[in-house]
Amino acid sequence: MLAQLDSVPASIAAWLACLFFLVALLNSLIKFKRNVWPEDKPEGRAISPQPLGVRIEHGLVTDAACKARHQTIEGELGSLRTIREEDTKAAGLSRKAIYEKIEEKDEAMRRHIESVRVELSEKIDGTPDRIIAILRNFGVIGKASR
């Protein structure tokens, strides 16, 4: 068994495994050192924009400017409300027109269906009489005695 372990490929594999283990151990030690004893201590992260920084505002908003802006916005809202009401009325009228057209078409279809039904019932009711008349004309059936 010892003879097999002394072979060249086995010894190369063993040396490579040891080398890999040592490199991994060295890498872990370097990371540990960086985390425990940092070489350059950072001051801390800079927050951008600075939340506590005071900015100088050049144009202060006056009460009059605020009221003027409020009136402008109210005027725009009023015009938008007017437009919405007009659109609602127009939509209502168009809906009404659509329903009226649907009712017209419905009534026309009902009239047509009824006329077809009457025509078919007349044809069905008149068919035996026509058949008898045709048969009498050809002499298949004798004339009825009076």
C-alpha positions as CSV (number, residue, x, y, z in Angstrom):
1,M,0.0,0.0,0.0
2,L,2.8,2.4,0.7
3,A,4.2,1.7,-2.7
4,Q,1.0,3.0,-4.3
5,L,1.1,6.2,-2.3
6,D,4.6,6.9,-3.4
7,S,3.6,7.1,-7.0
8,V,4.3,10.4,-8.8
9,P,0.6,11.4,-9.7
10,A,-0.6,10.7,-6.1
11,S,2.1,12.8,-4.6
12,I,1.5,15.7,-7.1
13,A,-2.2,15.6,-6.2
14,A,-1.4,15.7,-2.5
15,W,0.9,18.6,-2.9
16,L,-1.7,20.5,-5.0
17,A,-4.4,19.9,-2.4
18,C,-2.1,21.2,0.4
19,L,-1.2,24.2,-1.7
20,F,-4.9,24.9,-2.3
21,F,-5.7,24.6,1.4
22,L,-2.8,27.0,2.3
23,V,-4.0,29.6,-0.3
24,A,-7.6,29.4,1.1
25,L,-6.3,29.7,4.6
26,L,-4.2,32.7,3.7
27,N,-7.1,34.4,1.9
28,S,-9.4,33.9,5.0
29,L,-6.7,35.4,7.3
30,I,-6.3,38.5,5.1
31,K,-10.1,39.1,5.1
32,F,-10.2,38.7,8.8
33,K,-7.4,41.2,9.3
34,R,-9.2,43.7,7.0
35,N,-12.4,43.4,9.0
36,V,-10.8,43.6,12.5
37,W,-8.0,46.1,11.9
38,P,-8.9,48.3,8.9
39,E,-5.9,50.1,7.4
40,D,-7.8,53.2,6.3
41,K,-10.6,54.0,8.6
42,P,-13.4,55.6,6.6
43,E,-15.0,58.8,8.0
44,G,-18.4,57.4,7.2
45,R,-20.7,57.4,4.3
46,A,-21.6,60.8,2.9
47,I,-25.4,61.3,2.6
48,S,-26.5,63.1,-0.4
49,P,-28.3,65.5,-0.3
50,Q,-27.5,66.5,3.2
51,P,-30.7,66.2,5.2
52,L,-29.7,68.7,7.9
53,G,-28.1,71.2,5.6
54,V,-29.8,74.6,5.5
55,R,-30.5,76.0,2.1
56,I,-30.9,79.7,1.5
57,E,-34.1,80.4,-0.4
58,H,-33.9,83.5,-2.5
59,G,-37.6,84.0,-3.4
60,L,-39.9,83.6,-0.5
61,V,-43.5,82.8,-1.2
62,T,-45.8,85.5,-0.1
63,D,-49.4,85.1,1.1
64,A,-50.6,87.1,-1.9
65,A,-48.8,84.8,-4.4
66,C,-50.2,81.8,-2.6
67,K,-53.7,83.1,-2.9
68,A,-53.2,84.0,-6.5
69,R,-52.0,80.5,-7.3
70,H,-54.9,79.1,-5.4
71,Q,-57.4,81.2,-7.4
72,T,-55.7,80.2,-10.7
73,I,-56.0,76.5,-9.7
74,E,-59.6,77.0,-8.7
75,G,-60.4,78.6,-12.1
76,E,-58.7,75.7,-13.9
77,L,-60.7,73.2,-11.8
78,G,-63.9,75.1,-12.6
79,S,-63.2,74.9,-16.3
80,L,-62.4,71.2,-16.0
81,R,-65.6,70.6,-14.1
82,T,-67.5,72.4,-16.8
83,I,-65.9,70.3,-19.5
84,R,-66.6,67.1,-17.6
85,E,-70.3,68.1,-17.2
86,E,-70.5,68.8,-20.9
87,D,-68.9,65.5,-21.7
88,T,-71.3,63.8,-19.4
89,K,-74.3,65.4,-21.0
90,A,-73.0,64.6,-24.5
91,A,-72.4,61.0,-23.4
92,G,-75.9,60.8,-22.0
93,L,-77.4,62.2,-25.2
94,S,-75.3,59.8,-27.3
95,R,-76.5,56.9,-25.0
96,K,-80.1,58.1,-25.5
97,A,-79.6,58.2,-29.2
98,I,-78.1,54.7,-29.2
99,Y,-81.0,53.3,-27.2
100,E,-83.5,55.0,-29.5
101,K,-81.8,53.4,-32.5
102,I,-81.7,50.0,-30.8
103,E,-85.4,50.3,-30.0
104,E,-86.2,51.3,-33.7
105,K,-84.2,48.3,-35.0
106,D,-85.9,46.1,-32.4
107,E,-89.3,47.2,-33.5
108,A,-88.4,46.8,-37.2
109,M,-87.1,43.3,-36.5
110,R,-90.3,42.4,-34.6
111,R,-92.5,43.7,-37.4
112,H,-90.4,41.7,-40.0
113,I,-90.6,38.5,-37.8
114,E,-94.3,38.9,-37.4
115,S,-94.8,39.4,-41.2
116,V,-92.7,36.3,-41.9
117,R,-94.7,34.3,-39.4
118,V,-98.1,35.4,-40.9
119,E,-96.8,34.6,-44.4
120,L,-95.6,31.2,-43.3
121,S,-98.9,30.4,-41.5
122,E,-100.8,31.4,-44.6
123,K,-98.7,29.2,-46.7
124,I,-99.1,26.3,-44.3
125,D,-102.8,26.8,-44.0
126,G,-103.3,27.2,-47.7
127,T,-101.1,24.3,-48.8
128,P,-103.7,21.5,-48.6
129,D,-106.2,23.5,-50.6
130,R,-103.7,24.2,-53.3
131,I,-102.6,20.5,-53.4
132,I,-106.3,19.5,-53.8
133,A,-106.8,22.1,-56.5
134,I,-103.7,20.9,-58.4
135,L,-104.8,17.3,-58.2
136,R,-108.3,18.2,-59.5
137,N,-106.8,20.1,-62.4
138,F,-104.8,17.0,-63.4
139,G,-107.8,14.8,-63.0
140,V,-106.3,12.7,-60.3
141,I,-109.2,13.6,-58.0
142,G,-112.7,13.7,-59.4
143,K,-114.8,16.8,-59.0
144,A,-116.7,16.9,-55.9
145,S,-120.4,16.1,-56.2
146,R,-122.7,18.9,-55.3
